Amino acid sequence: MKMEGDLKQKLLLPSSGGVEEEEGLSLVRRVWEESKKMWIVAAPAIFTRASTFGIQVISQAFVGHLGSKELAAFALVYTVLIRFANGILLGMASALSTLCGQAYGAKEYGMMGVYLQRSWIVLFLTSLILLPVFIFTTPILSLLGQDETIAQVSGTISLWSIPIMFAFIVSFTTQTFLQSQSKNVIIAFLAAFSIILHIFLSWLTTMKYKLGLPGAMTSTSLAYWIPNFGQLIFIFGWCKQTWHGFSFLAFKDLWPVVKLSLSSGAMLCLELWYNTILVLLTGNLRNAEVEIDALSICLNINGWEMMISLGFMAAASVRVANELGRGSAKAAKFSILVTVLTSLAIGFFLFVFFLLFRERLAYIFTTDENVARAVGNLSPLLSVSILLNSVQPVLSGILHKLHCSYNLTLEKQITLPVLLLWDCVEIQ
């Protein structure tokens, strides 16, 4: 296809021209203008990701009322299996932000719908590969040395979580597709509606009608799928410029999308999976229930902050991809600087906040003094993790955009994002 070939040539080769910043603008004005563009993407992205993460936290709160074994099992499944699948699928879906962001910046709108469909195919096949892990959760956890009772309950929860894994496919890709066009309000609206409905349904199924784990997990699955249906309806009905219907082109040239998705996934997976290792190791301790509960509280708090960082990562991805699509390397570089420093400032504030409040935050999640004391002991490490996580995901997202657009060498992949912050190199 000529249009697709022209787009590849535009996007994969650096532009020597580009749209430079307006002459005479003061630094303060430039920061203000870039911040407005950044927050148009970042604010809805943060709210949406926080709402999505809030679904898990709400579910965990209601499951906690069913018993300590159920709470520990839920924490194990969501911190290990769901985060494992989330890391792979979210990372691979971030390849779509490169393709759609640059296509939108280059005004090649027709290819965006094709890229969306290709991403659906790649992520669906990936989910099928992950499916046995959810089916055989109990024997896998038993082999890893987890408590047998917790492993049995975890097996039940993991089976109920299969629809959630497939919901990630639609959620991550449609959000990226809409964010690339700065159509973020609909995403935030659907996320808000979903979390409100989830609170009501969770109360109805677990507290009023006492349906136990099946009730709680049914409410959780609906909370993940309802925004997906809304986003699909919006894309099919109101994105006429970028969605031209289903096309057989989606099955063509899948291998480059697979390679791009794998490279994207590798970057983000390591960031999300280290928590999985911590929980698995914690499950081998003597007092596994208390330790898993305490660690899950810390990871929940860290997860809330991570949603902020991932929101900024989405903003950086869209802004950098749009500017590179237009051929403006200087504008992309300035966007990187503003986004990273903004995320770092928020991370530093949260670092100080969690150092000061320590175990007092644990009583939001539990009344057990042993768990609260364990959370207090982990608070210094939690604070440092929050500070580091305020920058790392953003830099990873930026690095991926530069790598895809300019085929950077390994040395530049490692050093370029940091050097760009000091405005001492050009993208080339």
C-alpha positions in Angstrom: 0.0 0.0 0.0 1.4 3.4 -1.1 -0.1 5.3 1.8 1.4 2.9 4.4 4.8 3.0 2.7 4.9 6.7 2.6 4.0 6.8 6.3 6.8 4.4 7.2 9.2 6.5 5.3 8.1 9.7 7.1 8.1 8.2 10.5 11.2 6.0 10.5 13.6 8.5 9.0 14.6 11.6 11.0 13.5 14.9 9.5 16.1 17.6 8.8 13.5 20.3 8.6 10.9 20.3 11.4 8.7 22.8 12.9 10.8 24.9 15.3 9.5 26.9 18.3 8.3 30.4 17.7 11.1 32.9 18.0 11.0 35.4 20.8 8.9 33.4 23.2 10.2 33.5 26.8 11.1 30.3 28.6 8.2 30.8 31.0 5.8 31.1 28.2 7.2 28.1 26.4 6.9 26.0 29.6 3.3 27.2 30.1 2.3 26.4 26.6 3.9 22.9 26.7 2.4 22.2 30.2 -1.1 23.0 28.9 -0.6 20.5 26.0 0.9 17.9 28.3 -1.9 18.2 30.9 -4.6 17.8 28.2 -3.3 14.3 27.9 -1.9 13.6 31.3 -4.8 14.7 33.5 -7.4 12.4 31.9 -4.8 9.6 31.6 -3.9 9.9 35.3 -7.6 10.0 36.3 -8.4 7.0 34.1 -5.5 4.9 35.3 -6.2 5.8 38.9 -9.9 4.9 38.5 -8.9 1.6 36.8 -6.5 0.8 39.7 -9.2 1.9 42.1 -11.4 -0.9 40.9 -8.8 -3.4 42.2 -8.5 -1.6 45.5 -12.3 -1.5 46.0 -12.5 -5.2 45.1 -9.7 -5.9 47.6 -11.5 -3.9 50.3 -14.7 -5.9 49.8 -12.9 -9.2 49.5 -11.1 -8.4 52.8 -14.5 -8.6 54.5 -14.9 -12.2 53.4 -11.8 -13.3 55.4 -8.1 -13.1 55.8 -7.5 -16.1 53.5 -9.5 -14.5 50.7 -7.7 -11.2 51.2 -4.3 -12.8 51.0 -5.3 -14.9 48.0 -6.8 -11.9 46.2 -3.6 -9.9 46.9 -1.5 -12.8 45.6 -3.5 -13.2 42.3 -3.7 -9.5 41.6 -0.1 -8.7 42.5 1.3 -11.7 40.7 -0.9 -12.9 37.9 -2.9 -9.8 37.0 0.2 -7.6 37.3 2.2 -10.2 35.2 -0.5 -10.1 32.4 -0.9 -6.3 32.8 2.8 -5.8 32.4 2.9 -7.8 29.2 -0.3 -6.4 27.6 0.2 -2.8 28.6 3.8 -2.9 27.5 2.9 -4.4 24.1 0.0 -2.0 23.7 2.3 0.9 24.2 3.7 0.2 20.7 0.3 1.5 19.4 1.0 4.9 21.0 4.1 5.1 18.8 2.3 4.2 15.6 -0.9 6.1 16.2 0.8 9.2 17.8 3.2 9.6 14.9 0.5 8.8 12.3 -1.7 11.5 13.8 1.2 14.0 13.9 2.0 13.2 10.2 -1.8 13.6 9.4 -2.0 10.0 8.0 -5.3 9.4 9.8 -6.4 6.5 7.7 -3.7 4.1 9.1 -4.7 4.7 12.7 -7.7 2.3 12.6 -5.6 -0.3 10.9 -2.9 -0.1 13.5 -5.6 -0.4 16.2 -6.9 -3.7 14.7 -3.3 -5.1 14.3 -2.7 -4.4 18.0 -5.9 -6.2 18.9 -4.8 -9.3 17.0 -1.3 -9.3 18.5 -2.6 -8.8 22.1 -5.3 -11.4 21.7 -2.8 -14.0 20.6 -0.6 -13.0 23.5 -3.5 -13.5 25.9 -4.1 -17.0 24.6 -0.5 -17.8 25.5 -1.0 -16.5 29.0 -4.3 -18.3 29.5 -2.8 -21.6 31.0 -1.2 -19.6 33.8 -4.7 -18.5 35.0 -6.1 -22.0 34.6 -3.4 -23.8 36.5 -2.8 -21.2 39.2 -3.2 -23.5 42.2 -0.6 -26.1 41.2 1.8 -23.4 40.1 1.6 -21.5 43.4 1.9 -24.8 45.3 5.1 -25.6 43.4 6.4 -22.1 44.3 6.0 -22.9 48.0 2.9 -20.9 48.8 0.5 -21.8 51.6 -1.8 -24.6 50.3 -5.0 -23.0 51.5 -4.1 -19.6 50.0 -3.1 -21.4 46.7 -6.5 -23.1 46.5 -8.5 -19.8 47.0 -6.1 -18.1 44.5 -7.0 -20.7 41.9 -10.7 -19.8 42.2 -10.0 -16.1 42.0 -7.7 -16.5 39.0 -10.4 -18.4 37.0 -12.8 -15.5 37.6 -10.0 -13.1 36.5 -9.7 -14.5 33.0 -12.3 -12.0 31.6 -10.3 -9.2 33.2 -7.2 -10.2 31.3 -9.1 -10.0 28.0 -10.6 -6.7 29.0 -7.1 -5.3 29.1 -6.7 -5.9 25.4 -9.6 -3.5 24.5 -8.9 -1.1 27.3 -5.2 -0.4 26.7 -5.6 -0.2 22.9 -8.7 2.0 22.7 -7.4 4.4 25.3 -4.1 4.8 23.4 -6.0 5.2 20.1 -8.2 8.0 21.6 -5.3 9.6 23.6 -3.2 9.9 20.4 -6.0 12.2 19.1 -6.3 14.1 22.4 -9.9 12.7 22.8 -9.5 12.1 26.5 -12.7 13.4 28.1 -14.7 10.3 27.0 -12.1 8.0 28.6 -12.2 9.8 31.9 -16.0 10.0 31.9 -16.4 6.2 31.4 -13.8 5.5 34.0 -15.6 7.6 36.6 -18.9 5.9 35.7 -17.3 2.5 36.0 -15.8 3.0 39.4 -19.1 4.4 40.9 -21.0 1.4 39.5 -18.4 -1.0 40.8 -18.7 0.4 44.4 -22.5 -0.1 44.2 -22.3 -3.6 42.7 -19.6 -4.8 45.1 -21.7 -3.7 48.1 -24.8 -5.4 46.5 -23.1 -8.7 45.8 -20.8 -9.1 48.8 -22.5 -7.2 51.7 -26.2 -7.3 50.9 -26.7 -10.6 49.1 -23.6 -12.4 50.5 -22.6 -13.9 47.2 -18.9 -14.2 48.3 -16.0 -14.4 45.9 -18.2 -15.0 42.8 -20.2 -11.8 43.5 -17.1 -9.7 44.1 -15.3 -11.0 40.9 -18.4 -10.6 38.7 -18.6 -7.0 39.8 -14.9 -6.5 39.1 -15.2 -8.0 35.6 -18.1 -5.7 34.8 -16.2 -2.7 36.0 -13.4 -3.4 33.6 -15.6 -4.2 30.6 -18.2 -1.4 30.8 -15.7 1.4 29.8 -14.5 -0.8 27.0 -18.0 -1.0 25.4 -18.3 2.8 25.8 -15.0 3.4 24.2 -15.7 1.1 21.2 -19.1 2.7 20.6 -17.4 6.1 20.6 -14.7 5.0 18.2 -17.1 3.4 15.8 -19.5 6.3 15.9 -17.5 9.5 16.4 -14.0 8.9 15.1 -14.9 9.0 11.4 -11.5 10.6 10.5 -9.4 7.9 12.0 -11.7 4.8 12.0 -12.8 3.6 8.6 -14.2 0.2 9.7 -12.6 -3.2 9.9 -10.1 -4.0 7.2 -8.1 -7.0 6.0 -5.1 -4.8 6.1 -5.0 -5.6 9.8 -3.8 -9.1 9.0 -1.0 -7.7 6.8 2.5 -6.8 8.0 1.8 -8.2 11.5 5.4 -9.2 12.2 6.8 -5.6 12.4 4.0 -4.9 14.9 4.9 -8.0 16.9 8.5 -6.9 17.1 7.6 -3.4 18.1 5.2 -4.7 20.7 7.8 -7.1 22.1 10.3 -4.3 22.5 7.7 -2.1 24.1 6.6 -4.9 26.5 10.1 -5.7 27.6 10.7 -2.1 28.8 7.6 -1.9 31.0 7.4 -5.5 32.1 10.5 -5.4 34.2 9.2 -2.2 36.0 5.9 -4.0 37.0 7.2 -7.5 37.6 9.6 -6.8 40.4 6.6 -6.5 42.7 5.5 -10.0 41.6 8.9 -11.4 42.8 8.5 -9.6 46.2 5.1 -11.1 46.8 6.2 -14.6 45.8 9.1 -14.4 48.2 6.8 -13.0 51.0 4.5 -16.0 50.6 7.4 -18.2 51.8 7.8 -16.4 55.1 6.6 -17.9 58.4 3.6 -15.5 59.0 2.6 -15.4 55.3 -0.9 -13.8 55.8 0.4 -10.8 57.8 3.4 -10.3 55.5 1.4 -10.6 52.3 -1.3 -8.2 53.7 1.4 -5.7 54.7 3.2 -5.9 51.4 0.0 -5.7 49.4 -0.9 -2.5 51.2 2.5 -1.0 50.4 2.2 -2.1 46.8 -1.3 -0.6 46.6 0.0 2.8 47.7 2.9 2.4 45.3 0.4 1.4 42.6 -1.6 4.7 43.1 1.6 6.7 42.5 2.5 4.5 39.6 -0.8 5.5 37.9 0.4 9.1 38.1 3.7 8.1 36.4 2.0 6.1 33.8 -0.3 9.0 33.1 2.7 11.2 32.5 4.2 8.4 30.4 1.1 8.4 28.2 1.4 12.2 27.9 5.1 12.1 27.0 4.4 9.3 24.5 1.7 11.3 22.8 3.5 14.6 22.8 6.8 13.2 21.6 5.2 11.0 18.9 3.0 13.9 17.7 6.0 16.3 17.4 8.2 13.7 15.7 5.4 13.0 13.3 5.4 16.7 12.5 9.2 16.6 12.1 9.9 18.8 15.0 12.8 17.3 17.1 13.3 20.5 19.2 9.6 20.5 20.2 9.8 16.8 21.1 12.9 17.5 23.3 11.3 20.4 25.1 8.2 18.3 25.8 10.5 15.6 27.3 12.0 18.1 29.7 8.7 19.6 30.9 7.0 16.2 31.4 9.9 14.5 33.3 10.5 17.5 35.6 6.7 17.8 36.4 6.5 14.1 37.2 9.6 14.3 39.4 8.2 17.2 41.4 5.1 15.3 42.2 7.1 12.2 43.1 9.2 14.2 45.5 6.2 15.6 47.3 4.8 12.1 47.7 8.2 10.8 48.9 8.1 13.3 51.8 4.4 12.7 52.5 4.8 8.9 53.0 8.0 9.3 55.0 6.0 11.4 57.5 2.9 9.3 57.9 4.3 5.8 57.8 2.1 3.1 59.5 -0.8 5.6 60.0 -1.6 5.1 56.4 -2.1 1.4 56.9 -5.2 1.9 59.1 -7.0 3.0 55.9 -6.7 -0.6 54.7 -6.7 -2.6 58.0 -7.4 -2.6 61.7 -4.7 -5.2 62.4 -1.9 -3.6 64.5 0.6 -6.3 63.3 0.0 -5.5 59.7 0.1 -1.7 60.4 3.5 -2.1 62.2 4.9 -4.1 59.3 3.7 -1.4 56.9 5.5 1.2 59.0 8.7 -0.8 58.8 8.4 -0.9 55.0 7.6 2.8 54.7 11.2 4.1 54.0 11.6 1.7 51.2 8.2 2.5 49.9 9.0 6.2 49.8 12.2 5.7 47.9 10.4 3.4 45.5 7.8 6.1 44.9 10.4 8.7 44.2 12.3 6.5 41.7 9.0 5.4 40.0 8.0 9.0 39.4 10.7 9.3 36.7 11.5 5.8 35.4 8.3 5.0 33.5 8.3 8.4 31.9 11.9 7.9 30.7 11.1 4.4 29.5 8.2 5.7 27.4 10.3 8.4 25.9 13.2 6.1 25.2 10.9 3.8 23.3 9.5 6.6 21.1 13.1 7.7 20.2 14.2 4.1 19.6 11.3 3.4 17.2 11.7 6.7 15.3 15.4 6.9 15.0 16.7 3.3 15.4 19.1 4.4 18.2 22.2 2.5 19.1 22.4 0.8 22.5 24.6 3.5 23.9 22.2 6.2 22.8 19.2 4.2 24.1 20.8 4.3 27.6 22.1 7.9 27.7 20.0 10.0 25.4 16.9 10.5 27.6 19.1 11.8 30.5 21.2 14.0 28.2 18.0 15.5 26.7 17.0 16.8 30.2 20.1 19.0 30.2 19.4 20.3 26.7 22.9 19.4 25.6 22.3 17.1 22.6 20.2 17.1 19.5 18.0 14.1 18.4 19.7 12.7 15.3 
